[in-house]
Amino acid sequence: MKKLLTVLISAVALCGCLFAAGCGGSADSGSPASTNSGLEEGTYTAEFSSDLMSMIHLNEVCEGRCTLTVDADGNAVAHLIMPSTSIQKLYLGTKDKAQEPGAELIEAQKEKVVYDDGYKQTVSAFDLPVPVIDQEFDMALVGKKGNWYDHKVKFTDVQPKK
């Protein structure tokens, strides 16, 4: 009986790991098909964090949150509004993969933000596929100088948008 219980617990743990990892898929592929979030279709907000918040973080008007849109298949895309126009492109994966021919790079969109004091600024925004919630994953970025950087990013505290 004890052996059976151990096998069952191990099987449940393995299934949980595979589910959390996207059924064994890799977030490094950059393919929107690999981004099933496990969320129901709808619009949410989520907290965004990175391993180097001084370099990659959301604009202060966002208060650390982004809009997360989930389609009928559970694919989530985060709309990230950055504090400047320094970041030019993102990639869902590592900088090495981002520089390979055919890599699906996410181009910056220009958006205007208005601060509490009325100051207006043009900043970069990105629509980033989100492969997992509450777990770090790889994201690479390139700035104006053409240097690629690897980062670990995470989306947490997902709440329905009001």
N, C-alpha and C positions, 0 to 999 in steps of 0.2 A: 504494500500500500504506500509506504514511504517513497519507494522508488518511482511508482506511478505518479505521485504528486510532484516529485522533482522533475520528471519528464514533462508533465503538463505545464508547470511553472516556466520551465525553460522554453517550451514551445510558444507560450503566450508572450514571453519576453522577446523572443526572436521575431514574432509577428509584429510586435510593437515597434521594434527597431526598423524593420523593413517598411512599415507604414510611415514612420517618421521620416525616413530617408527617401520617401517617394517610391516605395516598392522596389528598392534597390537601384533606382535611377540616380544619376549624378546631376547636381545643380550646376556643374561645370559645362554642360553642353550648350547652354545659351539658347536652347530651343524652347519656345513658349509651350510646347506640348509637355515639357517636363516640369511645369510649374503648378500642378494641382495642389492647392493649398489646404483642401479639406473643409473649406468654408462654403456656406450656401451662397447662391447668387445674391448680389446686392452691393451696396456701397457702405464702406466702413471707414473708421479712422484707426490709425495704429501709431504706436510710438516707434521711432526709428533711432537706432544707435549703431555706432561703428567702433572699431578697435582704436581709432585715432580721431576722437571727436573734434580736436582742434583743426584737423584737415578736412574731414567730411562730416558735415552735419546739416541739418535743415535751417532755413532762414528763421530768424527770431520771430517773424510774424506767424510762423507755423506752430510755435510753442512746442517743438519737439515731435509734432504729429504730422502724418501725411494722410492723404486720401488713398484708400485701398479699394479698388473695384474688382469684383469677382464675377466672372461670367457663369453661364449655366453649367459648364463642365468643371467648375471649381478652380479655374485658372485665375490667379490674382495678379494684378498689376498695381504697383504703388506709384503715385504721382509725387515726386520728390522736388521740392523747391529749395534750391541752394542759396547761400548768402551772396554770391557774386556770379560773374561770368567766367571765372578762371577754369572751371572744370568743363571740358569740351565734349567728352564722350564717356560712356560707361559700358561695361561688359559684364554679363552674368557669368563669372568664372574668374580665372587667373589672368594676369597680364601676359603670360606666355601664350596662352590660348587666344587672347584678344588680338595678338599681333600675327596670327596665322592667316593665310589667305582664306577669304570667305567667312571670317568671323562676323557674327551679327552684332555690330556695334550700335549702341543707342546714342543717337545724336542729341545734343542739347537743344532745348526749345527756349526761346526768350520770353520771359514773362515780366510784367510790372508788378511790384509790390508796393503797398503804402503802409508806412509805419505809423504808430500811434501819434507821433508828432506831426504827421502830414507829409513827411519826406517821402518822395517817390524814387524808386530805383528799378533798373532793369537787371534781372538775374537769370540764371540758368535753371531750367526745370527738366526733369527726365521722367519717362514712364518705364519703370523697371519691373520686369516679371519677378514675382516673389515665389520661389520654389517651396519654402517652408515657413511656418510661423513658429515663434518662440525658440528658434535654433539659429545659430550663426551659419552663414554661407559666404562663399567667395564672391567678391565683386571687384573688378579692376576699373581704374579710371585713368584718363589722360588729360593733362592740363594744356595750357597755351604753349608751353615750352616743348611739348611733344614727349614728355617722360611719362611712362606708365607706372602705376602704383597698385599693389595688391592691398585689399582691405577685407576684413571680416565685418559683415553687417548683420543686423538682426531686427526683426519686426515683432513687437510684443504689444500686449494690452489692446488687442483688437476689439473695437466696439462699433455697433451699428451707428452710422452717421445720422445725426438728427437734423 
